């Protein structure tokens, strides 16, 4: 995956601080907690998930757990809170809807929500218009950073959490009837998932190609010169994975899909303390398909600069 993780065709990196009315942020200020989280979309609503690993947990946090809707997992705690503020929900929805932009991280720093992500330079005007619109409306937007991207891998290396790279493969012949799988096999392109959960029954993907795909049905151009597009897919295997992930409130940091030889590969990148749950989800999905010989675990290891293939 080194060929894509070191790719910087989404050439701009952004950070946005939001000061919203949230129990999680109030408790963060009271306890000086900063940590990893994610945004999850469910219909027209957004939920902010904050993860607290059990290893090295500050005991001063535990008395506040009853106030923050905390669920306990094997290796971590998770707090899930619906974003109620209409202006903030509208802002995140508008940001998430920009063609050529992907939100890669949401967390808490110094009592503020921080959103990080990448976009193509062709999305800068839409990004600028969005900020002007919402700043004018006196929203909760704080500090904003926009700078050149050094690629996904550098961003992942700066995250204050150990990450796992889980790679599975499936026999591509079983999925050749799907539009997206057929495209991956025939063109050698790579898909990057924009959404953790499907929206209206489909996932959005950013497609990186070495050839012109503008004539392919369902492709929305991000950059014609660099052959980057956005499309949607409703492939059954992905929806099955998503339904189980949603049920257990699991999300990934990055998910890539591509084809090589006779296999369809999926690479999940997520924090180490959540990797075991996701691997179990993959096994459960395989059992639900009643095809126990379909899914092969190709990789399950730490993600770092030295061991990216």
C-alpha positions in Angstrom: 0.0 0.0 0.0 3.0 2.3 0.1 2.3 3.4 -3.5 -1.0 5.1 -2.3 -0.2 6.0 1.4 2.8 8.1 0.2 0.7 9.5 -2.6 0.0 13.3 -2.3 -2.5 13.8 -5.1 -5.0 15.0 -2.6 -2.4 17.8 -2.3 -3.9 19.9 0.5 -4.1 19.1 4.2 -6.5 20.9 6.6 -7.3 21.2 10.3 -10.4 22.9 11.7 -11.0 23.5 15.4 -14.7 23.7 16.5 -15.9 24.9 19.9 -19.3 23.3 20.1 -21.9 22.7 22.9 -20.9 19.1 23.9 -20.8 17.1 27.1 -17.6 15.5 25.7 -15.8 18.8 25.3 -17.0 20.1 28.7 -15.6 17.0 30.4 -12.4 17.4 28.3 -11.9 20.9 29.7 -12.6 19.7 33.2 -10.1 16.8 33.0 -7.6 18.1 30.5 -8.3 15.1 28.3 -7.3 15.1 24.6 -7.8 12.1 22.5 -8.7 10.2 19.3 -12.2 10.1 17.9 -14.2 10.0 14.7 -17.3 11.4 13.0 -20.0 9.0 12.0 -22.9 9.9 9.8 -26.3 8.3 10.2 -28.8 9.8 7.7 -28.9 13.5 8.3 -27.3 13.2 11.7 -23.6 13.2 12.8 -22.3 11.5 15.9 -18.9 12.2 17.5 -17.2 9.1 18.9 -14.4 9.6 21.3 -12.1 6.6 22.2 -10.3 6.2 25.5 -7.8 3.3 25.5 -7.6 1.4 28.8 -3.9 1.3 28.7 -2.5 4.4 30.4 -6.0 5.8 31.2 -6.1 8.8 33.6 -8.1 7.7 36.7 -9.5 11.2 37.0 -11.7 10.5 33.9 -13.6 7.6 35.4 -15.8 9.5 37.8 -17.2 11.5 34.8 -18.1 8.4 32.8 -21.8 8.4 33.9 -22.1 11.9 32.4 -20.7 11.0 28.9 -22.6 8.0 27.7 -19.6 5.7 28.0 -19.6 2.1 26.6 -16.9 -0.3 27.8 -15.1 -2.5 25.3 -12.3 -5.1 25.8 -9.5 -2.7 25.3 -11.0 0.8 25.4 -14.0 2.9 26.3 -16.1 4.8 23.7 -18.3 7.9 24.2 -20.9 8.5 21.5 -22.7 11.8 21.3 -25.1 13.2 18.7 -24.1 16.7 17.5 -27.2 18.7 18.3 -26.2 22.1 17.2 -27.9 22.8 13.9 -25.1 25.2 12.6 -22.4 22.7 13.4 -24.3 19.8 11.8 -24.8 21.9 8.7 -21.2 22.9 8.5 -19.9 19.3 8.8 -22.5 18.1 6.3 -21.3 20.8 3.8 -17.7 20.0 4.4 -18.3 16.3 4.0 -20.1 16.9 0.7 -17.2 18.7 -1.1 -16.1 16.6 -4.1 -12.5 15.6 -3.7 -12.3 16.0 0.1 -12.0 13.3 2.7 -12.2 13.7 6.5 -9.6 11.4 8.0 -9.7 12.3 11.7 -11.8 13.9 14.4 -10.7 14.2 18.0 -10.4 16.4 21.0 -7.6 18.8 21.7 -7.6 21.3 24.6 -11.3 21.1 24.9 -12.1 21.6 21.2 -13.2 19.3 18.5 -10.6 19.1 15.8 -11.3 17.8 12.3 -8.4 16.8 9.9 -8.5 15.8 6.3 -7.2 16.0 2.8 -8.5 17.5 -0.4 -7.5 18.0 -4.0 -6.5 21.5 -5.0 -9.5 21.7 -7.3 -11.7 21.6 -4.1 -10.1 24.7 -2.6 -12.6 27.2 -3.9 -15.5 25.1 -2.5 -13.7 24.8 0.8 -13.1 28.6 0.9 -16.7 29.4 0.0 -17.8 27.0 2.8 -15.7 28.7 5.4 -16.9 32.2 4.3 -20.5 31.0 4.5 -20.2 29.6 8.0 -17.9 32.2 9.5 -20.3 34.9 8.4 -23.1 33.0 10.2 -21.0 33.2 13.4 -20.6 29.5 13.7 -18.3 27.8 16.2 -15.4 27.6 13.8 -12.1 28.4 15.5 -8.5 28.0 14.2 -8.2 26.9 10.6 -5.0 25.4 9.0 -4.6 24.7 5.3 -1.2 23.6 4.0 0.4 21.3 1.4 0.0 17.6 2.0 3.0 15.3 2.4 0.8 12.3 1.9 -1.4 10.0 4.1 1.5 8.1 5.6 3.1 11.2 7.1 -0.2 12.2 8.6 -0.7 8.7 10.1 2.8 8.9 11.5 2.0 12.0 13.4 -1.1 10.5 15.1 -0.6 9.9 18.8 -1.8 6.3 18.6 -0.4 3.0 17.4 -2.1 1.9 14.2 -2.7 -1.5 12.6 -2.9 -2.4 8.9 -5.4 -5.2 8.3 -5.4 -6.5 4.7 -7.9 -9.1 3.5 -8.4 -10.6 0.1 -11.4 -12.2 -1.6 -11.5 -14.3 -4.8 -12.3 -11.7 -7.5 -14.3 -14.1 -9.6 -17.0 -14.2 -7.0 -17.6 -10.4 -7.4 -17.0 -9.8 -11.1 -20.6 -8.8 -11.6 -20.2 -5.7 -9.4 -19.6 -2.5 -11.4 -16.9 -1.3 -9.0 -15.0 -4.6 -8.8 -15.1 -4.9 -12.6 -13.6 -1.4 -12.9 -10.8 -2.2 -10.4 -9.9 -5.4 -12.2 -10.0 -3.9 -15.7 -8.2 -0.6 -15.1 -5.9 -1.2 -12.1 -7.4 1.8 -10.3 -7.6 2.1 -6.5 -10.6 3.2 -4.5 -10.4 5.1 -1.2 -13.6 5.1 0.9 -14.9 8.5 1.9 -17.6 7.1 4.2 -17.4 4.8 7.2 -21.1 4.0 6.9 -23.2 3.9 3.7 -25.4 7.0 2.9 -28.8 6.1 1.3 -27.5 2.5 0.8 -24.2 3.5 -1.0 -20.6 4.3 -0.2 -18.7 7.2 -1.8 -15.2 6.4 -3.1 -12.4 8.5 -4.4 -10.9 6.6 -7.4 -7.2 7.0 -8.3 -6.4 5.9 -11.9 -3.6 6.0 -14.4 -6.1 6.5 -17.3 -9.1 8.6 -18.3 -12.3 7.3 -16.7 -14.5 10.2 -17.5 -16.6 8.2 -19.9 -17.4 5.5 -17.2 -20.9 5.8 -15.9 -21.2 7.2 -12.4 -17.8 8.8 -12.4 -17.6 12.5 -11.2 -14.4 14.1 -12.1 -12.1 15.6 -9.4 -9.1 16.1 -11.7 -9.0 15.1 -15.3 -5.3 15.6 -15.7 -4.5 13.4 -12.7 -7.3 10.9 -13.3 -9.0 11.3 -9.9 -12.7 10.7 -9.7 -15.5 10.2 -7.1 -18.1 7.5 -7.5 -20.6 5.5 -5.5 -21.0 1.8 -4.9 -23.6 -0.5 -3.3 -21.7 -3.8 -3.5 -23.3 -6.4 -1.1 -20.1 -7.4 0.7 -19.4 -3.8 1.6 -22.9 -3.2 2.9 -22.7 -6.3 5.0 -19.4 -5.2 6.6 -20.9 -1.7 7.1 -24.1 -3.1 8.8 -22.0 -5.0 11.3 -19.6 -2.0 11.8 -22.5 0.3 12.4 -24.1 -2.1 14.9 -20.9 -2.2 17.0 -20.0 1.5 16.4 -16.8 0.6 14.6 -15.1 2.9 12.2 -11.8 2.9 10.3 -9.2 5.6 9.7 -8.6 4.7 6.1 -10.0 2.0 3.8 -8.6 1.2 0.4 -9.8 -1.3 -2.1 -8.0 -2.6 -5.3 -7.6 -5.7 -7.4 -4.4 -7.6 -8.2 -4.2 -10.9 -10.2 -7.2 -12.9 -9.2 -7.8 -11.2 -5.8 -9.8 -8.3 -4.5 -7.9 -6.6 -1.7 -9.2 -4.4 1.1 -6.9 -2.5 3.5 -8.2 -1.3 6.8 -6.1 1.1 8.8 -7.3 1.8 12.4 -6.0 2.2 15.9 -4.4 -0.9 17.5 -6.9 -1.1 20.4 -9.8 -1.4 18.0 -8.1 -3.7 15.5 -9.1 -6.9 17.3 -12.8 -6.0 17.1 -12.6 -5.2 13.4 -10.9 -8.5 12.7 -13.7 -10.3 14.5 -16.2 -8.4 12.5 -14.5 -9.6 9.3 -14.7 -13.2 10.5 -18.4 -12.8 11.4 -19.1 -11.3 8.0 -17.5 -14.3 6.4 -19.6 -16.7 8.5 -22.8 -14.7 7.5 -21.9 -15.2 3.8 -21.6 -18.9 4.5 -18.4 -18.9 2.4 -15.7 -19.7 4.9 -13.1 -20.2 2.2 -13.6 -16.7 0.6 -11.8 -14.3 3.0 -8.1 -14.6 3.4 -6.2 -12.6 6.0 -3.1 -11.3 4.1 -1.8 -8.8 6.7 -2.3 -8.0 10.4 0.5 -5.9 11.7 1.7 -2.5 12.9 1.6 0.4 10.4 4.8 2.3 10.1 7.2 3.7 7.5 9.3 0.5 7.4 6.7 -2.2 6.7 4.3 -0.6 4.2 4.2 -2.8 1.0 
